[in-house]
Amino acid sequence: MTRRATVLRRFEAGGRRRVPGDARFLLRPPRRIEAALADAAVPVAAGIAWTAWVGAAAAMFAGGVIVGGPGLGLVATGVAVAGPLLAARARRGRAAEIVETQLPVGLEAVARSLRSGASLRQAVTEAASCGGAVGAELAAVAGEFDQGIGLVDALERWQARRPTPGVRLAVAALSLGAETGGAQARAVDGVATTIRDRLAIAAEVRAHAAQVRASVLVISLAPIAFCAFASATDPRTSTFLFRTPLGWAFVAAGLSLDAMSAVWMRHLARVPV
């Protein structure tokens, strides 16, 4: 078996989902939810995550109705639904970030193969064995070689799938090397160094902004925690908030204002890199 066939077999095996237990009891997630989970790099199978999400929402509604009536049930369901959505939104683009982080390792593997005398096509195929997310990306590019797609076209398809700055820079360097030749290994090493330096700067900026993001989270969750504590310790508060129309209006207005303030504070704390 050739090296390329081995790499492709590993890539295909790694791409298959391994769902523990009996998959017949899992709900099939909508495509948008499945794509969002993949983009957020959630380390759980989409079927398991979707089934747990729906089950948690149903359990929260039932528990809320038993404890505080329909009003509390709706609020609890809203929390159960909004929580995972906000978490997935906070991790949006995580899969691309992982590829960006591992990209220097993959490019250095390509450069090593080029120095050993391999062609650029062979170097990309051999670098796919470096593992991780970038190994899977390179294996997908190498897999298109066997379908009769040219090297430059396969690289441009990769860029279309992952339109991130690092991938665009890597594709530009590899495509230029494929078309013009020259000192390919040196150019690929230079791109890897550039991406690594940019990632280091981005990590430093995110570290400085971590305290601001933590403050935003605390300020957003404090009103909800206080409302839950007051409702659990004072039956009159729970009855007013979740069993009267005026209380429902207050709860809806409070949650809406809290959500808007959280979005606004997160926008102010966002640091472009």
KAUR-V883398 format. One record per residue. N is the residue number from 0. SS is DSSP state (H for helix, E for strand, - for the rest). PHI is phi as a letter, one per 40 degrees, with the letter a starting at -180 (999 if undefined). NEAR is the number of other ideal C-beta (glycine too) atoms within 12 Angstrom. Layout:
N	SS	PHI	NEAR
N	SS	PHI	NEAR
//
This chain:
0	-	999	9
1	-	c	14
2	H	c	21
3	H	c	28
4	H	c	18
5	H	c	18
6	H	c	33
7	H	c	29
8	H	c	20
9	H	c	26
10	H	c	31
11	H	c	17
12	H	c	14
13	H	c	21
14	H	c	18
15	-	c	11
16	-	c	19
17	-	b	14
18	-	b	19
19	-	c	12
20	-	g	12
21	-	c	10
22	H	c	16
23	H	c	10
24	H	c	14
25	-	c	23
26	-	c	22
27	-	c	19
28	-	c	27
29	-	c	16
30	H	c	12
31	H	c	14
32	H	c	25
33	H	c	23
34	H	c	16
35	H	c	28
36	H	c	33
37	H	c	29
38	H	c	24
39	-	c	28
40	-	f	23
41	-	c	29
42	-	c	15
43	-	b	25
44	-	d	24
45	H	c	30
46	H	c	28
47	H	c	27
48	H	c	31
49	H	c	28
50	H	c	25
51	H	c	24
52	H	c	32
53	H	c	24
54	H	c	19
55	H	c	22
56	H	c	27
57	H	c	20
58	H	c	19
59	H	c	28
60	H	c	27
61	H	c	20
62	H	c	20
63	H	c	30
64	H	c	21
65	H	c	15
66	H	c	23
67	H	b	33
68	-	g	25
69	H	c	21
70	H	c	30
71	H	c	34
72	H	c	26
73	H	c	26
74	H	c	35
75	H	c	34
76	H	c	25
77	H	c	27
78	H	c	30
79	H	c	27
80	H	c	22
81	H	c	26
82	H	d	22
83	H	c	29
84	H	c	23
85	H	c	24
86	H	c	21
87	H	c	31
88	H	c	20
89	H	c	22
90	-	c	22
91	-	c	20
92	-	g	20
93	H	c	24
94	H	c	29
95	H	c	28
96	H	c	27
97	H	c	29
98	H	c	36
99	H	c	36
100	H	c	26
101	H	c	34
102	H	c	43
103	H	d	33
104	H	c	31
105	H	c	44
106	H	c	42
107	H	c	27
108	H	c	34
109	H	c	46
110	H	c	34
111	H	c	24
112	H	c	30
113	H	c	32
114	H	c	18
115	-	c	15
116	-	h	13
117	-	c	22
118	-	c	21
119	H	c	36
120	H	c	30
121	H	c	25
122	H	c	37
123	H	c	46
124	H	c	37
125	H	c	31
126	H	c	42
127	H	c	41
128	H	c	30
129	H	c	32
130	-	g	20
131	H	g	27
132	H	c	31
133	H	c	40
134	H	c	32
135	H	c	32
136	H	c	42
137	H	c	45
138	H	c	38
139	H	c	32
140	H	c	46
141	H	c	42
142	H	c	28
143	H	c	29
144	H	c	32
145	-	c	19
146	-	c	14
147	-	g	10
148	-	c	19
149	-	c	18
150	H	c	29
151	H	c	25
152	H	c	20
153	H	c	32
154	H	c	37
155	H	c	25
156	H	c	24
157	H	c	37
158	H	c	27
159	H	c	16
160	H	c	23
161	-	b	33
162	-	c	18
163	-	b	32
164	H	d	23
165	H	c	37
166	H	c	37
167	H	c	25
168	H	c	31
169	H	c	43
170	H	c	36
171	H	c	26
172	H	c	36
173	H	c	40
174	H	c	30
175	H	c	23
176	H	c	33
177	H	c	30
178	H	c	18
179	H	b	15
180	-	g	13
181	-	g	15
182	-	c	16
183	H	c	34
184	H	c	29
185	H	c	18
186	H	c	28
187	H	c	39
188	H	c	25
189	H	c	24
190	H	c	34
191	H	c	33
192	H	c	22
193	H	c	24
194	H	c	34
195	H	c	25
196	H	c	17
197	H	c	23
198	H	c	27
199	H	c	17
200	H	c	16
201	H	c	23
202	H	c	19
203	H	c	15
204	H	c	19
205	H	c	20
206	H	c	16
207	H	c	15
208	H	c	21
209	H	c	16
210	H	c	14
211	H	c	21
212	H	c	24
213	H	c	16
214	H	c	18
215	H	c	26
216	H	c	22
217	H	c	16
218	H	c	22
219	H	c	29
220	H	c	24
221	H	d	18
222	H	c	23
223	H	c	28
224	H	c	17
225	H	c	18
226	H	c	29
227	H	c	25
228	H	c	15
229	H	c	22
230	H	c	29
231	H	c	17
232	H	c	12
233	-	b	16
234	H	d	16
235	H	c	14
236	H	c	23
237	H	c	26
238	H	c	20
239	H	c	24
240	H	c	34
241	H	b	35
242	H	b	26
243	-	b	20
244	H	d	14
245	H	c	15
246	H	c	27
247	H	c	25
248	H	c	16
249	H	c	21
250	H	c	35
251	H	c	20
252	H	c	16
253	H	c	23
254	H	c	26
255	H	c	17
256	H	c	17
257	H	c	29
258	H	c	24
259	H	c	15
260	H	c	21
261	H	c	29
262	H	c	19
263	H	c	16
264	H	c	21
265	H	c	24
266	H	c	15
267	H	c	16
268	H	c	24
269	-	c	17
270	-	b	20
271	-	c	9
272	-	b	19
//
